[in-house]
Amino acid sequence: MSLPPDFKPSDFSIGSVSDRQLLNLAKLAGVMNQGEALTPELQEFTLLIMEKCADIGDKYPSSKHGGTAGDEIRALFGVY
């Protein structure tokens, strides 16, 4: 499964994951249909998965911002 065209590696900067991109990923995964809105529950689920990934990333230092890979994952989703 490849990322939708609105996801480009150059987009991965602080707070760069938009609701539109989350919607497109949810549609790609088959959990949402065209025209449906991103629900608070799906947003919360996304953040829980993000945090689990960030917990793993906390084990790896990142020279980019002086923190960890987990910090970069959180920043990508706008969670500091």
Backbone hydrogen bonds in HBPLUS format (Angstrom, degrees):
<---DONOR---> <-ACCEPTOR-->    atom                        ^
c    i                          cat <-CA-CA->   ^        H-A-AA   ^      H-
h    n   atom  resd res      DA  || num        DHA   H-A  angle D-A-AA Bond
n    s   type  num  typ     dist DA aas  dist angle  dist       angle   num
A0007-PHE N   A0004-PRO O   2.99 MM   3  5.68 165.4  2.02 125.9 128.8     1
A0011-ASP N   A0008-LYS O   2.71 MM   3  5.32 159.8  1.75 123.5 130.8     2
A0012-PHE N   A0009-PRO O   3.19 MM   3  5.67 166.4  2.21 113.7 117.9     3
A0013-SER N   A0011-ASP O   2.78 MM   2  5.80 125.8  2.07 116.7 100.0     4
A0016-SER N   A0013-SER O   2.96 MM   3  5.32 140.4  2.12 151.6 143.0     5
A0015-GLY N   A0075-ALA O   2.57 MM  60  5.78 168.3  1.59 146.6 149.5     6
A0017-VAL N   A0076-LEU O   3.28 MM  59  6.25 162.0  2.32 169.8 165.0     7
A0022-LEU N   A0018-SER O   2.99 MM   4  6.37 156.8  2.04 149.8 156.6     8
A0023-LEU N   A0019-ASP O   2.82 MM   4  6.08 156.2  1.88 149.6 156.2     9
A0024-ASN N   A0020-ARG O   2.97 MM   4  6.25 157.9  2.02 146.8 152.4    10
A0025-LEU N   A0021-GLN O   2.93 MM   4  6.21 153.6  2.00 148.6 155.6    11
A0026-ALA N   A0022-LEU O   2.88 MM   4  6.11 156.9  1.93 149.9 156.4    12
A0027-LYS N   A0023-LEU O   2.90 MM   4  6.17 154.2  1.96 150.8 157.9    13
A0028-LEU N   A0024-ASN O   2.93 MM   4  6.11 153.6  2.00 141.3 149.0    14
A0029-ALA N   A0025-LEU O   2.91 MM   4  6.18 145.7  2.03 145.0 154.1    15
A0031-VAL N   A0026-ALA O   2.97 MM   5  5.41 151.2  2.06 161.2 157.1    16
A0030-GLY N   A0027-LYS O   3.01 MM   3  4.92 145.0  2.13  96.5 107.5    17
A0036-GLU N   A0033-ASN O   3.11 MM   3  5.75 164.6  2.14 138.7 140.4    18
A0043-GLN N   A0039-THR O   2.98 MM   4  6.30 157.5  2.03 153.7 160.6    19
A0044-GLU N   A0040-PRO O   2.92 MM   4  6.11 158.5  1.96 145.7 151.4    20
A0045-PHE N   A0041-GLU O   2.90 MM   4  6.12 157.7  1.95 145.2 151.6    21
A0046-THR N   A0042-LEU O   2.94 MM   4  6.11 158.8  1.99 145.9 151.3    22
A0047-LEU N   A0043-GLN O   2.99 MM   4  6.30 156.8  2.04 149.0 155.1    23
A0048-LEU N   A0044-GLU O   2.91 MM   4  6.18 149.2  2.00 149.3 158.1    24
A0049-ILE N   A0045-PHE O   3.00 MM   4  6.30 161.2  2.04 153.8 158.0    25
A0050-MET N   A0046-THR O   2.86 MM   4  6.07 160.6  1.90 149.1 155.4    26
A0051-GLU N   A0047-LEU O   2.91 MM   4  6.05 154.9  1.97 142.4 148.4    27
A0052-LYS N   A0048-LEU O   3.07 MM   4  6.36 153.0  2.15 144.9 151.7    28
A0053-CYS N   A0049-ILE O   3.03 MM   4  6.34 160.3  2.07 153.3 158.4    29
A0054-ALA N   A0050-MET O   2.83 MM   4  6.08 155.6  1.89 149.6 157.4    30
A0055-ASP N   A0051-GLU O   2.82 MM   4  6.02 148.4  1.92 145.6 153.7    31
A0056-ILE N   A0052-LYS O   3.32 MM   4  6.67 151.5  2.41 142.3 148.1    32
A0057-GLY N   A0053-CYS O   2.99 MM   4  6.32 158.1  2.04 146.2 153.0    33
A0058-ASP N   A0054-ALA O   2.85 MM   4  6.09 125.7  2.15 144.6 158.3    34
A0058-ASP N   A0055-ASP O   3.32 MM   3  5.19 140.2  2.49  91.1 101.8    35
A0059-LYS N   A0056-ILE O   3.17 MM   3  5.97 168.1  2.19 120.5 124.2    36
A0060-TYR N   A0057-GLY O   2.99 MM   3  5.48 166.9  2.01 118.2 122.4    37
A0069-ALA N   A0060-TYR O   2.74 MM   9  5.60 151.7  1.82 164.0 172.7    38
A0062-SER N   A0067-GLY O   2.85 MM   5  5.44 162.5  1.88 139.0 134.0    39
A0071-ASP N   A0068-THR O   3.08 MM   3  5.13 121.8  2.43  94.8 108.7    40
A0072-GLU N   A0068-THR O   3.22 MM   4  6.66 150.0  2.31 143.6 151.3    41
A0073-ILE N   A0069-ALA O   2.98 MM   4  6.34 150.8  2.06 147.7 155.9    42
A0074-ARG N   A0070-GLY O   2.98 MM   4  6.26 164.7  2.00 152.4 155.7    43
A0075-ALA N   A0071-ASP O   2.93 MM   4  6.14 158.4  1.98 146.1 152.4    44
A0076-LEU N   A0072-GLU O   2.95 MM   4  6.13 150.2  2.04 144.1 151.8    45
A0077-PHE N   A0074-ARG O   3.11 MM   3  5.34 128.7  2.38 100.4 113.0    46
A0079-VAL N   A0074-ARG O   2.77 MM   5  4.87 158.7  1.82 149.6 142.3    47
A0078-GLY N   A0075-ALA O   2.90 MM   3  4.75 158.6  1.95 102.7 109.0    48
